[in-house]
Amino acid sequence: MVEHAETQVLDAEIARLLLKQRKSKGWTVAELAEYSGVSQAMISKVERGASSPSAAILGRLVNALGITLSKLFAEAELSQNTNVLLSKKQQQQHWTDNQLGITRWSISPAGANPELVKIEIPALSEFFMPASAYEHLNGQTIWLLSGQLDIQIDTQLFHLETGDSIALTTPADCKLHNPDHQLPCVYIVAFSQKKF
């Protein structure tokens, strides 16, 4: 029950920050819908905290707003914890995509560079991340902590086993798939944002 309550608090904070980012650009809901490809109805639900968005929807929204998911989560964490320089395990924010069952932990302290994120993908689950979701990054490195992970980058397929790592140096469409029939796969992603 405590974990569910913490997720609701984070969802509410994400809703507040997305609304703040949209308003800081002077955009209407219709404009954000046009730039992100997310429907006005879904944006309204997310901004009111009436719906917990999937990773794909969040990715489209933050990309249209010119920020990364990690920046959004770091700001959500900062608003809950002031002046965080150390990221204790019990303070690390996590979020679960209720549709796909994928869980994401922000494990680096807020404002860290590079940023570290831990992802867990359930057995046989997969998700797609478009190149546009990563265009604000200097690249990223994935290190598989446990399980197996298949990554399709454009038309190339890579199979990772526990301990393997792969660096994505330029934005590309990616499909990540856990081929195991029983076990989740867990990996760490390290990345930094481009300076503009």
N, C-alpha and C positions, 0 to 999 in steps of 0.2 A: 504493500500500500504506500509506503514512503517513497519507493522508486517511482510509482505512478504519479504521486503528488509532485515530485521533483521534475518529472517530464512535463507535467502540465505547467509548472512555473516557467520552465525553459521555453515551451511553446508560446506562452503569453508574452515572454520577453522578446522572442523572435518576431511575433506579430507586431509588437510595439516598435521594434527597430526597423522592420520593413516599411511600416507606415511612415516613420520618421525619415528614412532614406528617400522614399517616394516624394514626400512633401518638400524635402530639401532641394530636390530637383525641380520643384514646381509642376510636377506631372499629375494629371488626373489618373484615375483607375483605368480609364479607357486608353490613355497613352502608354501606361505600363503594360497593359494587355497587348497593345500593338507591338511594342518593342520586345516583349518577352515570349509571346506566343501562348501565354497562359490566359484563360478566359477571365473576363471581368468578374463573373460570379465567384470563381475560385479565389481570385485576389481579394475580393471583399470578405470572403469567409476566413481566409488566412489572416488578414489584417485585423479582423474582429476577434481572432482566437477561436473561431467557431469550427475550424478544421485544422488538423495537423497535416501539413503538406508533405508530400513524398519528396525524396531526395532529388528526383528529376525536376519537380516543380520548383523547389527551392533553388536548384542550380540555375534554372532559366531566369528566375526573378533576380537573383544576386548578380548574374551576368549582365542583365539589362541595366541594373543599377550601377554597374561598374565596380563591384566589390566581389570578394570571394566568400564562400561558405565559412571558411575559417575566420575571416575577419568578422563576419556576422556573429559567429559563436563566441569569438574572443570578446567582442563588445558586450554580448549578453552576459558573459562571465564577469567582465569588469563591472557591469552595472550591479551585479550581485555581490561581488567581492572587491573592495576598494584596494588599489595599489598592490595588485598581486604580482609578486616577483617569483614566487615558488608555487609549484603546482602539486600539492599533496593529493594522493590517490583519492581520498574522500571528497576533495573539492573539484575534481575533474568532471566537467559536464559531459553528459552523453545524451544522445538522441536516437530514437528508433523510427525507421520508416515503417509505419504500421502495415503498409501494403506488401512490402517485400521482406520484412523482418530483418533488414540490415541495420546494424547498430554502429554508431560513430561516436568515438570519444575524442574530445579535445584534450590531449595529454600534455602539451607544452604550456608553459605559463602564458597568460594573456599578453600579447604584444611581442612574443618571442619571434626571432628571425634566425634560422628558418623555423617554420611551424611543424609540429608533429601531430599526426592524427592516427588513431587506431580504428580499424574497420573490421567488423565481423560479418561474414556472409554465411547464412545458413546453408545446409546441404542442398545441392542442386539449384540454388538460387542464382540469379544473374541480374545485372543492371547495365544500362547504357549511359555513358556520359559523352555528350557532344564536345567537339573541339572548343566550341565557344565557351564552355564552362571553365576552361583552363587558360584562356587567352591573357588573363591578368597575372599569370605565374611565369617565373623564370624556368620552368620545368619542374619535374617532381621525380622522386625516387621511391619505389615501392619495395619493401623488405617483408617477405612472407615469414611470419612467426610460426604458424602451424597450419597443417593441411595442404591442399593443392589449390592452385588458381590458374585458370586459363584466361589470358588477356588477348583479345583481338584488337589490334591497332590498325585502323583502316582495313587492309586486306591481309595483314600478317597475323599469324597466330603464335603465341608464346605460351608454353606450359611451365609453371613454376612449382617447385616442391619446397618443403620447409627449408628455410635458410637462404633460398635464392633471392636475388634482387634484380630489379630492372629500372632503368632511368628513362623517362620520357622527356626529351629535350625540347620538343616543339609541340604545340597543341595538335591533337589528332582525335578523331572519333574513336572511342574505346568501348568495348564490351567486356565486362568482367564477369566470369562465371566460375562457380565452385562446382567441379565435376564430381565431388565425393557424394555418395548416396546416403551417408550417415553423419559425417562430421562437418562442423563449420570450418571455414578457413578464416584465419586472423592475420592481418598484415598492418604494417606501419607505413604511413606516407609522410615523406619529408618534402617541404617545398617552401619557396619564398615568393613574395609578390614583387612584380616589376615596380621600379620607381618611375613615376611620371613627372 
